[in-house]
Amino acid sequence: MPVSRPVSEGSRLRAGVATVAGGPAAYLSVGSGGVPVLLLHGFAGDRLTWQFNLSALSSRRRAIAVDLPGHGGSTPDVGSGQVADFAPWLVEFLDGLELPQVHVVGHSMGGYVARELAGLAPDRVASLTLLSSAGLGTPFDLGFLRRAIAPADVAEGRACAERLFAGPSPLIPRFGEVLYAQGADPVRRAGLGRIIELSFAAHADGGGPPVDWSAYPMPVQVLWGREDRIIPLPPPDRLPPSAPFRVFDNAGHLPHIEAASPVTAAIRAFLDGCDGCEGGRASSSHSVEPTRP
């Protein structure tokens, strides 16, 4: 979901626009060196949702947050509306930035896209971090998605924003205003609606086939907010075997915002541990590790 203010204006922060499939791909980039990390936002969000994480993640590597099609400053064209089609779009984006390999962190829908990218081009993905991820075959709140793209007024936008958080937050009023303003754009609303109906609607009740995690040779970790009301905690049989699975207390569907410091620390530690890996799962027991921000 959209965040109202930009990343802090550090001298290293760069905003850019690449050309992908004939249209713009807007992104933020900070830092240099190392294996870069690519950050993928959730449904109806944009690159600014990573504003609380970008600086810390760039301490040892370049960090890049891109707007997916139909979101932010990137092309409004969502194509077929199938989330899987965003994966080849991202391959072209990586080619344009001359990035042969990246760590990928995806939140919500961005986690779904991240997994599709890793399946399409596993040699381009050094590791995969799924944050409150869609696409694992678990139930989610379809009604919320439909309300969030077209709130009737600011009050309904705020009500949608409240569901994203575990509790009161000073960000909720502004989130509500942005959701309402975004819903007033007919092109944006149509694109988001297409994604809902073509990628999500048929699977809202869960029960889909489990992910074949053997198709993902790179290290994978899963992070979640314990109070997530949009995509509740997944059962163990939907998770990658033996992968790190961390649950953050006092966080809802936006743990990278609500628990920014511990979530960012978990991502950094995982990426640092994966650097130089030849592939395979990160070393960890498959257990829930509760974390309090």
C-alpha positions in Angstrom: 0.0 0.0 0.0 1.2 3.5 -0.7 3.3 5.5 1.8 3.0 9.3 1.8 6.5 10.6 2.1 9.7 9.9 0.3 12.8 8.2 1.5 15.1 10.5 3.5 17.1 12.6 1.2 20.5 11.0 1.7 23.2 12.0 -0.9 23.3 8.5 -2.2 19.7 8.1 -3.0 18.9 8.1 -6.7 15.6 8.1 -8.5 15.6 6.6 -12.0 13.4 5.5 -14.8 14.3 2.5 -17.0 12.5 1.6 -20.2 10.9 -1.8 -20.1 8.7 -3.2 -22.9 8.4 0.3 -24.3 7.2 1.8 -21.0 8.7 3.4 -17.9 9.9 1.4 -14.9 10.4 3.8 -12.0 12.8 2.9 -9.2 14.9 4.2 -6.3 18.5 3.1 -5.9 20.9 3.6 -3.0 24.3 2.3 -2.2 26.8 0.4 -4.3 28.8 -2.8 -4.5 28.0 -6.4 -3.4 25.2 -8.5 -4.8 22.3 -5.9 -5.1 19.0 -6.4 -3.4 15.8 -5.8 -5.4 12.7 -4.8 -3.3 9.2 -5.6 -4.7 6.2 -3.8 -3.1 2.8 -5.2 -2.5 -0.6 -4.7 -4.3 -1.6 -1.1 -4.6 1.8 0.0 -3.1 4.9 1.5 -4.6 8.7 1.8 -4.2 8.2 4.2 -1.2 6.8 1.4 1.0 10.5 0.5 1.5 11.5 3.9 2.8 12.2 2.6 6.3 14.5 -0.2 5.0 16.4 1.2 2.0 19.2 2.9 3.9 20.1 0.1 6.2 19.9 -2.5 3.4 22.4 -0.5 1.4 25.2 -0.6 3.9 26.9 -3.5 2.1 25.2 -3.5 -1.3 23.1 -1.6 -3.7 19.4 -1.5 -2.8 16.8 -1.0 -5.5 13.1 -0.5 -5.1 11.0 -0.6 -8.3 7.4 0.2 -9.0 5.7 -2.8 -10.6 3.4 -2.4 -13.6 0.2 -0.6 -12.8 1.8 1.0 -9.7 3.6 4.2 -8.8 5.5 5.8 -11.6 5.9 2.7 -13.8 3.8 1.9 -16.8 0.0 1.7 -16.1 -0.3 -1.2 -18.5 -0.7 -4.4 -16.4 -1.0 -6.6 -19.6 -3.0 -9.7 -19.0 -3.4 -8.9 -15.3 -1.6 -12.1 -14.5 1.1 -11.5 -11.8 3.3 -14.1 -13.4 3.7 -11.8 -16.4 5.5 -9.3 -14.2 8.5 -11.8 -14.0 9.7 -11.3 -17.6 9.2 -7.6 -17.2 11.5 -7.7 -14.2 14.1 -9.7 -16.2 14.1 -6.9 -18.8 14.4 -4.3 -16.0 17.5 -6.2 -14.6 19.0 -6.3 -18.0 18.4 -2.6 -18.5 20.3 -1.9 -15.2 23.0 -4.4 -16.2 22.4 -6.5 -13.0 23.3 -10.2 -13.7 22.1 -11.3 -10.3 20.2 -9.9 -7.3 18.8 -10.9 -3.9 15.0 -10.4 -4.1 12.7 -9.3 -1.3 9.0 -9.3 -2.0 6.1 -8.1 0.1 2.6 -9.5 -0.3 1.9 -9.5 -4.1 5.6 -8.6 -4.5 6.4 -11.9 -2.8 4.3 -13.7 -5.4 6.1 -11.8 -8.2 9.5 -12.6 -6.6 8.8 -16.3 -6.6 7.7 -16.1 -10.2 10.9 -14.3 -11.1 13.0 -17.0 -9.2 11.2 -19.7 -11.1 11.6 -18.1 -14.5 15.2 -17.0 -14.1 16.8 -18.9 -11.1 20.3 -17.9 -12.2 19.3 -14.2 -11.7 18.1 -14.6 -8.1 20.8 -15.1 -5.4 18.2 -15.5 -2.6 14.5 -15.0 -2.0 12.9 -13.3 1.0 9.1 -13.6 1.2 7.5 -11.0 3.4 3.8 -11.6 4.2 3.7 -13.2 0.8 0.8 -13.9 -1.5 0.8 -16.9 -3.8 1.4 -19.6 -1.3 -2.0 -21.1 -1.7 -3.4 -19.8 1.6 -6.6 -17.8 2.1 -6.6 -14.0 2.0 -9.1 -11.1 2.3 -10.3 -10.6 -1.3 -13.0 -8.1 -0.2 -10.3 -5.9 1.3 -8.5 -5.8 -2.0 -11.6 -4.7 -3.9 -12.5 -2.0 -1.3 -8.9 -0.7 -1.2 -8.7 0.1 -4.9 -12.0 2.2 -4.9 -12.9 3.5 -1.4 -16.0 5.6 -1.5 -14.5 8.4 0.5 -11.5 9.2 2.7 -13.2 7.5 5.7 -13.4 4.2 3.8 -9.8 4.6 2.7 -8.8 5.1 6.3 -10.8 2.0 7.3 -8.9 0.0 4.7 -5.6 1.4 5.9 -6.4 0.4 9.5 -6.7 -3.3 8.4 -3.1 -3.2 7.3 -1.7 -2.4 10.7 -1.7 -4.4 13.9 -2.8 -1.4 15.9 -3.0 2.4 15.9 -0.4 4.1 13.7 0.3 7.8 12.8 0.6 6.6 9.2 -3.1 5.4 9.0 -4.7 8.8 8.2 -2.3 9.5 5.3 -2.6 6.0 4.0 -6.4 6.5 3.9 -6.0 9.7 1.9 -3.6 8.1 -0.6 -5.9 5.1 -1.1 -8.8 7.4 -1.8 -6.8 9.6 -4.2 -5.5 6.5 -6.0 -9.0 5.1 -6.4 -10.1 8.3 -8.1 -7.7 7.6 -11.0 -9.8 5.5 -13.4 -6.7 4.1 -15.3 -5.0 3.0 -12.1 -8.2 1.6 -10.7 -8.9 -0.4 -13.8 -5.4 -1.9 -13.8 -5.5 -2.9 -10.2 -9.0 -4.4 -10.7 -7.7 -6.5 -13.6 -4.9 -7.9 -11.4 -7.5 -8.8 -8.7 -9.8 -10.6 -11.0 -7.2 -12.3 -13.1 -4.6 -13.2 -10.5 -6.3 -13.4 -7.1 -10.1 -13.8 -7.2 -10.1 -17.5 -8.0 -7.7 -18.3 -5.1 -9.0 -16.2 -2.3 -10.3 -19.2 -0.3 -6.9 -21.0 -0.4 -6.8 -24.6 -1.1 -4.6 -24.3 -4.2 -1.7 -26.7 -4.9 1.3 -26.2 -2.6 4.4 -24.6 -4.0 6.9 -27.0 -5.4 9.9 -25.6 -3.4 12.3 -28.0 -5.1 12.1 -25.7 -8.2 13.8 -23.0 -6.2 17.5 -23.8 -5.7 18.4 -20.5 -4.1 18.2 -19.9 -0.3 14.7 -18.8 0.8 13.4 -17.2 4.0 9.9 -16.3 5.1 8.9 -13.3 7.3 5.4 -12.5 8.6 3.5 -10.2 11.0 1.7 -12.2 13.7 -1.4 -9.9 13.5 -1.7 -10.0 9.7 -5.4 -9.6 8.8 -5.0 -9.6 5.0 -2.9 -12.8 4.6 -2.9 -14.7 7.9 0.1 -16.8 9.0 0.5 -19.8 6.6 0.4 -23.4 7.9 3.8 -25.2 8.0 2.9 -27.4 5.0 2.8 -24.2 2.8 6.3 -23.1 3.7 9.7 -24.1 2.2 11.1 -27.0 4.1 13.9 -26.1 6.6 13.8 -22.4 5.5 14.0 -19.7 8.2 10.5 -18.6 9.2 10.3 -15.5 11.5 7.1 -14.1 12.9 7.1 -10.5 14.3 4.8 -9.7 17.2 2.8 -6.4 17.2 2.9 -6.3 13.4 0.2 -6.8 10.8 0.4 -6.9 7.0 3.2 -4.3 6.9 6.0 -5.7 9.2 8.7 -3.9 7.2 7.0 -0.7 8.3 5.6 -1.6 11.7 8.7 -3.5 12.8 11.1 -1.9 10.5 14.3 -2.3 12.5 14.0 -6.1 13.4 12.7 -6.9 9.9 15.5 -5.0 8.2 18.0 -6.7 10.5 16.6 -10.1 9.6 16.9 -9.4 5.9 20.4 -8.0 6.2 21.6 -11.0 8.2 20.1 -13.4 5.7 21.6 -11.6 2.6 25.0 -11.4 4.2 24.8 -15.1 5.0 23.8 -15.9 1.4 26.5 -14.0 -0.2 28.9 -16.4 -1.8 26.5 -19.3 -1.5 26.6 -21.9 -4.2 22.8 -22.4 -3.9 20.6 -24.4 -1.7 18.7 -23.5 1.4 20.0 -21.3 4.1 21.0 -23.2 7.2 18.2 -23.1 9.7 15.6 -25.3 11.5 12.1 -24.9 10.2 10.5 -23.2 13.2 8.7 -20.0 14.1 11.0 -17.5 15.7 8.8 -14.8 17.4 10.4 -11.4 17.4 9.2 -8.3 19.2 9.9 -4.9 17.6 
